[in-house]
Amino acid sequence: MKLSVVVNTKNAGNTLADCLTSVTFADELIVVDMHSIDRTKLIAQEYKAKFFLHDDLGYVEPARNYAISQATHEMILVVDADEVVSDGLKKKIQDILSKKTSADVYLIPRKNMVFGQWLQHTGWWPDYQARLFKKGKVSWSEAIHQPPLMLGKVVKLSPEADHAFIHHHYPTVHSYLERMNRYTNVQAEHSLKGFADKVSVDDVISSFYNEFFRRFFVLSGYKDGIAGIGLSFLQSTYELTVQLKKWERQTESNSSTDLDELAINSLELSRSSLNYWLADWRVKHSKGLLLLYWKLRRKFKI
């Protein structure tokens, strides 16, 4: 089967050459650009890619669907401009293409490089992506950061680093904060279009703490060192920022006279959750009487 590779871009001059070099085995290269002002177009032309323009909406999903529609071959591989197809993944894809397969969609693991290191926890591995598929079997929502719609038989590749995309996601803290500001604007606007309820005090407080507990404790962010710890806080700040941007866009202010009481109640709930997760961590790292002690503290969230 022949393969079309689809890449969406916006000022991707620093990463696009490495990306396209890694997919030169494809039968067709398609780049759909959202009006870059750097060397993106020139780099795409150097690799003989078919080049198209799409309106810049601040996020990729609508442009991705358009890019897929330009592909002419049966199999499509979607690659982000800051991703590289590893040699092992290339061989795996070529093996799939050489055989008659009943699968319609392949989920590919992705190694996310954040602040200079591969994050293997914090919810960032294996980070499966529906990126190799038969035309017409995968489409993306028009909303930001929503999972794609998949049709037919789905096969998940084994979670091996050799068979993964290499994603140079957030090289610096600055890059995270820049994207956070842009993406939270879009997400807040989309939420309001969906007739969202008024933002409450609990929404503001719990959005931060719930995401932090999930990233740091449930998804073991602490195992990724300072990068994982820092990203747990940053992603919690992302969720908090969405709530605050929704709040400032809503025309009616919260007129409750007992906001301080509501805030204290929400903080007490967050403290109980923190007590639970701290005790849970101790349970996993204790023995004997200490183990029993921490189990009791976990049970009663004290």
N, C-alpha and C positions, 0 to 999 in steps of 0.2 A: 504493500500500500504506500502511496505517496503521502508526504507530510507537508502541511503548511504551518509555519511558525508565525505567531502573532505577538507583536510587542507594542504596548502603548507607552507613549513618552510625553514628558513635559520637562524641558531643560535637563535632559539626561546626558549631556555631553561628557560628564565625568565617568559614566558607567556603561554607556551604550556599546562602545567598541568591544569591551570584554564580553558583554552579553551576546552580541551578534557573532563574535568569533566562536563562541561555544555552541552555536546552532547552525554552523555552515553546512552541516550534513543534511539539512532540510532541502526539500525540492522547491520551496517557495518561502520567501521572507516578506512579511508584511509589517510595516511600521505605521501606526496611526498616532499622529502627534496633536497635542493640544496647544498649538501656537507657541512653540519654544522660541526663545530669543538668543539661544546659544548655538553651538555647532551640531545640534542634534540632527538636523536635516542633512547636513553635509556628510556626517558619519553614516547615516542610513544609506545615502547614495553611494558611498564608497563600497558598501557591502551589497550593492545591487538590489536593495530592498524596494518593494513597491511602497510608495509613500503617499499617505492620505492625511487630510486635516479633519479635526473634529472640534466642535466648540469646547472651550475650557470651562467646565462646570465646577472645578475645584476638587473633583474626585474622579476615579477612573471608570466606575462601573458602566455608565452609558456608552462611553467610548469603547469599552471592551466588547460590548455586544456589536457595535458597528464594525469593529476590526474583524471579529469572527465572521461577519456577513461578507467580508471581502475575500475570504479564503476560498480557493478553488479546488482544493484536494479533500479527499475523504477523511483523513485524519488531521487533527489540529492540535498543536502544542502551544499553549499560552505561557509566555514568559514575561515577567516584569523586567523593566529596563535596568533595575539594580540587582538582578539575579543572573546566575551563571549555571548552565547545565554541566554538571561534573562529568568527567570521563566515564565513570561507572554508570551514571544515569543515561548518558548517550548510548552506551552499549546496550543497556536494558531497553531503551526505546527502539533501537534498531532491531533488536531481537523480537520485540513485539510486532513491529512493522513487517518483519520477514515471514510471519506466520499468520495463518487464518485464525482469527480470534472471535469468540462470541461476545467478548466484553465490549461495552459501549463507552465506558468511562473508566479511567485509571486515576486513582488517588496517589499522588506522589509526595513523599516526605520532603521537608524543607529545613535546612540548617540556617537558622537565623543568627547572623553576626550582629551583635549589639554592643556598642562601646568597645569594639575591638576583640570581642570573644564570642565563641559559640555558646548560646544559651541552651542548656539541655534540660532545664526545668522552667519554672515560672510560667508554664503554659505555652512554651515556645518550641517544644519538640514532642512528637515528630511533626506537628503542625501540617497535617495532610492538606493538600491542595488538589482540587479537581481540574487538572490542567491538560491531560492528554485524553482526547475523546474523538468519537466520530462526529462529523458535522451534524448539527441539529440536536445533539444529545445534552448539551450544557448551555445554559443562559444565565445571565446575572440580573438581579433586581436593579431597578433604577435608583434604589436607596443605597446609602453608603454603608460599607462594611457588613453586608448581608451575605449569607452563604448562597452559592449558586443553586439553581434548579437542575437536577440531574435526572435523565430519563434512561431506562434500560438497565442492563446489567452493569454493576459497579464493582471493580476489583481494586483492592488496596495493595500497593507494593509493600514489601517488608520494610520495617523501620530501620534501615541500614544507612549509615552515613554515606557509603559509596554510591547509593542509589538515590541521592537527594539533590534538590536544588541547593545552591549556595546563595543565600540571600543577604546582601550587604544592607541591612535594614536601617539601623540608626547608627551611623559611624560616630556620632557625637551627641552629647546632651542637647546642644543647640539644634541639631537636626530634628530631634524628637519634639522639642518645644515649638519649633516652627511649624511642623506638621500638626501638632496638637491644636494649635490655635486655629489653623485652617479647617481641620476636620471637625472640631467641636462646633464651629460656626454652622457647617453643613448639617451635622447631626441634630443640633438644636432646632434649626429651621424645619427639618423633616419631621421631627417629633411634634412640632406645633401644627403642622399640616395634618397630622393624624388625630387632631382634636385631643391633645394630651390634657390630663387633669392639671389643675393649678399646682405649681411646685410647692411642696410643704417643707417645713423645717426638717422633718424626718427624711425627706428625699435628699436634702442637701447633706445632712450628716451621714446617713447610712450609705449613700452612694460612695463616699470615700472609704469608710471603714469596711464595708462588705467586700469591696474590690480588693482592698489591701489584705484582708484575712484570706481571701481566695487565692491571691497570687503568692503571698508570702508563706502561708501555712499549708493550704490544701494542695497547691501546685509546687510546693517546696522551693520557693524563690530564694530562700536563704542558702540553698546548696549551690547557687550560681555566684556566690561571693558578693562583692560590692555592686557589681553590675546587676545581679538579680534583685538584691535588696533595693537598690536605687530605682530599678524599673518597676518594682512593686509599688513604690511610693508614687512614681510618675504616672503609672496607669491608674492609680487611685485618684490622683489629681485630675486626670483626664475625665473620669466619670463625674467628679465634683464640678468640673468646669462646664460640662454639658448641662447639668442641672442649673447652675448659676446663669448660663446664657439663655436657657429656657425661661428662667424667672424674670430676667431683665427684659425679655421680649414680650412677656405677658402684660396686657394692658392694665389689669386690675391687681393692685398690690394686696398682699395678705393683711387683712385688717384685724386679725386676732389680737386680743389684748393680753394673752397669756403665752406669748412666744417663748419667753424665758423658761416657763414650766415645760413646754413642749420640747425645747432644746435639751433641758436637763434630763427628761425622760428618755430621749433618743440617745444621749450620751451614756446613760446608765445601761441601756440595752447593748450599746457597743462595748462598754466595759465588761459586761457579762460574757459577750462573745470573745473578747480578748482573753479573759480569764480561762475560758474553755480551751482556746487554742494554745495558750501558754502551757496549761496543764497537760494537754494532749501531747505536746512536744516533750515534756518531761516524762510522760508515761513511756514514750518510745525510747527514752534514753536512761531509764532507771531500772533497778533490780531490788528484790527483797522488800523490806518494809517501806522503802522510799517509793517503790512502784505502787504499793497499796495506797500510800498517802496521796500520791498524785492522781490516782484513779478516783479517789473520793473527791478531791478538789475539782477534777474535771466534771464529775457527775453533778456537783452542786454549783459549778461555775464560780468558784471562790478563789 
